[in-house]
Amino acid sequence: MQTQAGQNPATQDPAANTTWWRSAVVYQVYIRSFADGDGDGLGDVAGIRARLGHIADLGVDAVWINPWYPSPMADAGYDVSDYRDVEPRFGTLADAEALIVEAHEHGLRVLLDIVPNHTSDEHVWFQEALAAGPGSPARGRYLFRPGRGEAGELPPNDWRSMFGGPAWTRTTDPDGTPGEWYLHLFDTKQPDLNWEHPDVRADFLRTLRFWFDRGVDGFRIDVANSLVKQPGLPDIGDLVYPPAMVEVDGELVRAPYTPHPHWDREEVHEVYREWRALADSYDPPRVFVAEAWVDHPDRLSRYVRRDELHTTFNFNYLVTPWRGPEMRKTITETVAEHAAVGAPATWVLSNHDVSRHVSRYARVDQSGDNRHLDPRDADVDLALGVRRARAAALLTLALPGGAYVYQGEELGLPEVEDLPEDVLQDPTWERSGHADRGRDGCRVPVPWSGDAPPYGFGPGPTTWLPQPDDWGPLTVEAETGDPASMLELYRAALRLRRENPALGDGTLSFRDDFDSDVVAFDRDPGFTCVVNMGGAPVPLPAGEVLLVSTELPGDGTLPADAAVWLSRTS
């Protein structure tokens, strides 16, 4: 495969570039933990505005902001009570509008987060539904059902919440007697919407217009593969999702796709065709990225057909272990399936829902699904994790398509695995009966300056989650200007990515002059990336070294757990 020639779209005039998303590097801001402007220990819009310079200086093309809408915060803002306003703890709608303008002045596009699978139980629609009672039109916007059993005492089916426990909660009727049950694939305070109802579809189109009209450039769609449920809401039984791994000709592959009652339903694509038509009606067109945990690449690529969404997160890449054969297989499948529908791949290493990749790669044993780490794991080598993370950054930013950088990733922040139990706030902690610590370890506030908490996070003395006492060397202030730091590696890589016409959208050609522990590929014109995932040095191919993840020994080799970018002369 040969890459398309031409200028990296990220370097083109933003006003004229309507395909910027095909090559974009997007910086994820988890608003609660990015920067605090008012001193209450919680990140906010003012904090983002004050730190836009850091994001712009990093060299990314856009910023994605996690939900900033009014919310009771049962699930950190993913329980939305009003989609067309801003949570008072984060600021005002006027503050948000000012941020959008200022981000554009910095050359940054703005993506917001939209949560269409469920609302908060404090949303006016759900409150109306509870008050109206069984059989009312208001309940039709959600999924209320009578229970099973002689007195309706059993949930309507066997579905389970992603946060643990049943996916159903029973209501109490106005007269105080037990009533119907409502579906919540996540927390009890996050009732699922009924996407067969015309009010639901129409209201989300109003929400998209509301923010598009204020200059927002696009949306990340939360749980994009879950909106539509199978009619009748049948039991799941022994159906496994994601599909189990099976051995075929000595190789582990995903079992064939089997339709699921609430994941990746065919009908969901009708919703996104409608959304795409609305986005395309704007000048310039607005864009979407899907959060869709869909394990079959051919199923994932359906979300990015030309009349649907623009891009989708590539979670298979995120969970691929640090091993050459598996990594090459994931990249090959991803590029091929996206190319089949004319869409660019999107690469991501970490986000607010998974353990930070420095700590994932620090596990000497890379077998198994390590999205959520167990702090009791043995054989954890954090220095190894940092080396691998540096190499992974160069791999990610060299692959064809776009990429996402999760705040703090550019500083090399590890997962905070020893948060005291009494500070844990993720609903998974309670819903799992304290068996799963949840996602708080990747959400600890960013360190900006100084040698002790709160590391310049805000003017106040505290942060909503405690920061480690040893993060002083990981602040933006400490890493700036240090050529050996993770921050300067990211800045250099992103600068070169913008300047090099081989990078961004396009294709790649794998090299076959290395063993299976090495992922190496060429991109035209004249670019080579080599990532050594093995345990021994490998020879460097010919070319001028543009950037390397670690110091080279000077003997013509690339060390273990290292990556290099080269300029080919022929």
N, C-alpha and C positions, 0 to 999 in steps of 0.2 A: 504494500500500500504506500502510495506517495502522497505527501501532504499537499494541500492546495497552496499555490504561491500567492504572494500579496502581502499587504501591510497588516500587521496585527490590528484587529478592529479596536482594541483598547486604546490605541494611539490616535485614532481618528477624531475629528471634530464631534463632540458629544451631540451638538444640535443636529448634525447631519447623519449621525450613525444610528440607524434604527435596528441594527442587528448586534448592538453592543453586548447583549446578553449571551451571545454564542461564545464569547471569549472572556467574559467578565470574571474578575475575582471580587467576591462579595464578603464583607466583614460583618460577622454576626455580633450584634449588641444585645446581650441579655440585660435588659434595662435595670433590673433590681441590683445588679452586681457590677455595672460598668463604672459609674461615677456619680457621686452624691453632690447636688448643688445647694441643698438647704440645711445640711448638717444633721438629719434625722437618722443617718446610717443606712438609708435605703436609696439606691440609685434612682435617678429621675431624668426628666427631659432637660432640665438646666445642666445637669452633669454631662449629658451627651453633647450639648451645645458647647460647653467649655472645653471638651476634649476632641472636637471635630478635627482639629489640627493634627492630632496624633494619627487618626485614621487616614486623613489625606496624605500625610507624610509617609505613611507606610507604603503607599502606592497602589491601593485597591481602587476599584471602579465604583463600588456601591456599598451601601450599608443596609443590612436587614435588622429591623428592631423587633424584638419579641413583644407580645401584646402589651399595649399601653392603655387599654380601654378600662372604663370603670368595672370593678370586680371585687367580690368579697375576698379574693386571694386564697380560696381553698386549694387551688392548684396553680399558684404563682401567676395568676392572670389569664390562664387558659379556661377559666370559668367566667365568661363575659356576661355582664348584666346590661351593657349598652354598647353597641358596636360603633356608634357615631359620636363618641366623646372621648375624653381622656380622664383616666383615674386621678382624682384630686391629689393623691400621695405622689403622683408623678409630675403634676403640673396642670396646665389648662390647655384647652383647645388652641388658644392663641399662642401659647408656648410651642405647641406642636407645629403649628403653621409657620412660626418663625424658624424652627429647626429645619423644616423642609427647604425653606428659602436659603438658609445659611449653608446647608449641605450642598445645594446646587451651586452656590458661590464657590465652594471648595472643590467643585468638579465631581461631586459624589451624587449618584442617584440614590433614591430612598425606596426601600421595600418595607412594607409593613407585614404583620402576621395576621392572618384571618383564621378564625376557628369556626368552621361550618358544621362540624359533626354534632356539637352540643352547645348549649348555653349554660349560664349559671342558673341555679334554682331560684335566684333572686331576680332574674329577668322578668319583665312585666308580663310576657306571654305565659311563663310558667306559673306565676302567681295567679293570673287569670284562670289558667287551667285547673289549678287546685281549688279555687273558689267556685268554679262553675260546676264541677262534679262530673260523674261518669256520663258518657254519651254526648257531652256538650261539644259544640264546634271548636271551642278554645282548646280542648284536649286533643283535637285532631292534628295540631301542629307538633305534637310529641308522640311518643309510643307508649300509651297507657294500655294495659291489658288486665283482664280479671285473672286471679290466681288459679292454680290447680288445687286439687284436693277437695274434700267435702265442703269446706267453708272458705275456699280460696286462700288457704293459708300457705300454699306452696308457690314459689315463683312460676311464672308462665312457661319458662323453658330452662334449659341447663346452661345458658350462656354465663360466662365468667367475666368479671371486671379485669381490665388490664392492670389495675392497682391492687388486685387481690379480692377474694370474696365473690359473691353473686353479682351479676350485672343488673339486678332488679332490687328496687326498694318499694315497700308497700306504703301507700298513703293512708291518711286518716280522713274519713269523710267529715263534712261540716257538723254532723250530729255526734261525732266522737267515735264512731264505729270504724273498724278496719275497712279500707277501701281497695281500690285497684292498685296495681303495681306499675311503676314506670321504669323504662330501660335507661341504663347508664353504663356504657362500655368502659367508662373511667370512674371518677369519684361519684359518690352519691349526690354531690352538689353540682353534677354536670349531666343533666338529663339530655338524652339524645333527641335530636330533632327528627321529624318525619319529612324526608325529602320528596315524598310523593305529594305533599300538600302545596298548593300553588302559593299560599301566603309565604311559605318559607323561601321558595325560589325567588319570588318577587322582592322580598325584603333584603336578601343578600345582594341582589343586583343594585338596590338602592344604596346599600353600604359601599359597594365597590365604586359607584358613581360619586358618592360623598367624598371619598378620599382621593379618587382620581382627579376630581375637580379642584382639589387643594394641592395638586402638584405631585402626589405620590406616583412613583414610576412603576410600581407593581406590588405583588403580594406573594408571600410564602403561604401555602395552604396547609394548615395543620391536619394531620391524619387524613390526607386526601383520598385514601383508598377505602374509607369506611362509611361514607355518607348513606348509601342506599342499602337497605336490608331486604332479605328474601321475603316475599309475601308469605304470610302465615307464621313467620318467625319460628321455623322448625328447630328442634334440638340439634346440637352439633354432634353429640354422641362421641364416637372415637375418631372423628375426622381430625387430622393433625394439621395445624397451620402455625408457622410456615411448613411446607411439605418436608417430610423426613428425608434424610440422606440415604440413598440406596447404592449398592455396589453394582456397577455394570462394567464388565470386562476389566475387573480389577481396579476401577476408578470410582470414587464416591461422587455421585451426582444427585441432584434433587429428584424426588419422585415426581411423576407426571402431575400436572396441575389438575386439581379437582375443585369445582365451584364450592365456595364457602358461603354460609348464610349471611355474614356481615362484613367480610373482607373482600375487596377487589371485585365487586359485583359489576357485571357488564353495564348495568343501567347508569352507573356513576358517570360514564363518559358523556351522556346526554347533558348533564349539568355543565361539564367543562367546555363543551362546544358552545353553549350559550354564553358562558363567561368569556370565552375567546372572542366571540363576535363583539361583545361589549368593549373589550380591551382594544380590539382592532379599530373601533370607531373613533378612537382618540388620535390626535396628532401631536407628538409622535405616539405610536401604539404603546400601550402598557403591557407589562409582562407578568408571567406567573412561574413559580417554582413549586413543585409538589413535594410534600413529605409523604411518601408512599412506601411503606415497608412491604415491598413486593419482591419476592426472592427469585422468581424466574425472570431473567433479563427480557425475554420476549413479552412477558406480561407487563413489565415496567415500561417498555418502550411504547406501549399502547397509549400511555398518558401524554406522550409528547408527539403524537401525530400532528400533522400540519394544521389541523383545525381544532386542536385541543390546547394543552398547556405547552409552554415554551421549553421548560427544563424540569428535571426531577432529581432529587438527591439520590446518589448512588450508594446505598447503604451496604451493598455487597462488598464494595471496596473498603468501606470503613471497618467491617468485621473480618476482613481477610487477614490471616496471621502473617507475621513477618517471616515468610518463606517464599523463595523465588518461584517455584512451580505454581503455587496457589495464586500468587500475585499476578503472574503473567496470564494465567487462565482467566482471572477476574477482569483484567484490563482487556484482553482479547474479546471476551464475550460482551462486555459493556460497549466497546467501540463498535463492534459489528451490529449489535441490536439497535443501537441508536442510529447508525448510518443507514440502516434499512428503512427508517422512517424520516430520514433527513434532519435528525435532531442532534445537537451537540451533547456529549456526555458532561456530567457535572460531578466533580470529585470533592470529597469531604472526609476529613480525618477525625473531627470531634464536633460535638455540639452540646447543648444544654441538657440533653437526655441520656448521654452516654459518658462513661468514665473517660477522662482525658487520656489522649493517646500516649503521652510520655509514660504514664503509669501502666497502660496496657502493654506497651512494648517493653516495659521493664520486667515483665514476667518472662523468665528464662524459658519456661515451657509455654509455647504458643498454641497449644492444642485447645480446642473448645471455644465456645462463644464467650468473649470477654467484654461484652458491652458494659456489664456492671460487675465491678471487681469485688472480690472478697478480701477484706483487709487481713484475713488470717492466712492468705496464700504464702507458701514458702518460696524460696528462690526468687526474690524480687531484687533486681539490680537497677536502681534508679539511674545510675550513670550510663548503663547500657540503654535504658529507655530514652535518655536524652540523645545519645548518639544515633539511635534508630529514628527518633523523631526529627532530627536535623536532616537525615537522609530522606525520610518520608516527605518532608517539605519540598525538597528539590524534585523528587519523583512526582508529587502531586502537581506542582506548578509547571512541570514539563509536559504533562499529558495533554492530549487534544481536547478542547472544550473549555469549560469554566471551572472555577474552584471556589470553595468557601473557607474562610478562616474564622474560627471561633475565638472571641475575645480572650486574651491571655495565652492563646496558642503561640502567638508571636514572641512571647516572653519565656516560653518553655515551662509554663506552670504545670505542676503535676496534679493528679487527683488528691484531694485532702481526704485521706482514708481514716483519720482518727478523730473526726468531729465528735464531740461529746453527745451522747444520746439525747440529752435534754435540750439540745439546740436544733435537732433535726425537724424539718418542716415539710418535707415531701410527703404527700398523702400516702405514698406507697408504704412508708414506715408503719403507720397505724393500720392501714388496710391489710397488711401482711402479718399482723400480729407481732411486729418487731422482728420478723425474720429477714426482711429486705430493707437495708438502710436507705434505699432510694437514690435520688440523683443530686442531693445537696453537695456532695463532694466535688462536683464539677462546676458548682455555682458560687463558690466562695468569691467575694469581691476582689476586683483587680487591684494589685499594688502599683501605685504611681510613683511614690518618692519616699525618702526617709528610710530609717533602719529599724522601725518598729511599727506595729499596727497602730492606726489604720492605714499607714503607708500613703497618706495624701489622698485617700479615697474621697474625702469630703471634709468640710470644716468642723464636723463633730468628732467626738472621741471614740465612737463605736461604729461597728458595721453589723448588718442584720444577721450575718453568719460570721463567726470569728475567723480571722486570718492566722496562718501559722506564724510563729515567732521567728522562723528562719527564712522568711521571704525577702529580706532586705536586698540580697544580691539579684533578685528577680524583678525589681521595680523597673519601670520605664526609665527613670532617672539613672539608675545604676547601669543599665545595659546600653543606654545611648552613648555612642562613640567607642564602645568596646568592640573591636573587630571580631572577637571570639564569641560574642553573645548571640543568642538566638534572635534577638530583635534585629541586629544588624545583618544577620543572614537573611531574614525575611525581607528587609528593606532592599538588600542587594538583589535577591532573587526576583522580587516584584519589579524593580527598576529594569533589570535585564529582560524580563518577560514583556514589558511594555515596548522595549526598544527592538527586540529581536523578531523579525517577520516570520520566523519559523514557529513561534509559539502562539498559543491561543487556539482558535478554531482550526480544524483540519484533520489530518490523519497521521499515522506513524508507520514505521517499518521496523519490526523487531530484528535485532542482530542475532546471528546464530554462531558467533565466534566465541561464545562463553558457555560455561556449563549451566546447569539448571538453577543454581543458587544465585545467579545474576540476572537482573532484569535490565536489558540494554536495548535501546532503540534509537533510530535516526529520525529526524524531522527536517524537511527541506524548507528553505535552503541552508545547508551546512551546519546542522546542529545535531549533537549526540548527547544522550543522557545514559549514564551507567550507574546502576545501584547494586552494590555488593551485599546481598543478604546472607552470604555464607560466613564461615568461620575463619577463612584464610584469605590473604591478599590475592588480588587478580591483576593481570597486566592491564595497564591503561592503553586504550587505542590511540592512534595518532590524532593529533589535534591540539589546538591551543586551549588551555584550561581557562574557562570563563568564571567558574564558581565551583567550590568544593565544600562539602559539609564538614570536613575535618581536615586537619593539617596533613598534607601528603608527605610520605617518608623520603621522597627524593630518589627512589630507586626504580621509578617507572611503574609502580603498582598503586592500586587503590585498596586501602585497608578494608577489613571486615566492617560491616554495618556503616557503610559510607556511600556517598553519592557524589558524582561529578557531572558538571556540564562542560561540554567541549565544543569548540568551533572547528568544523571540518574544513580542510583546505581543498578537498577533492571529493 
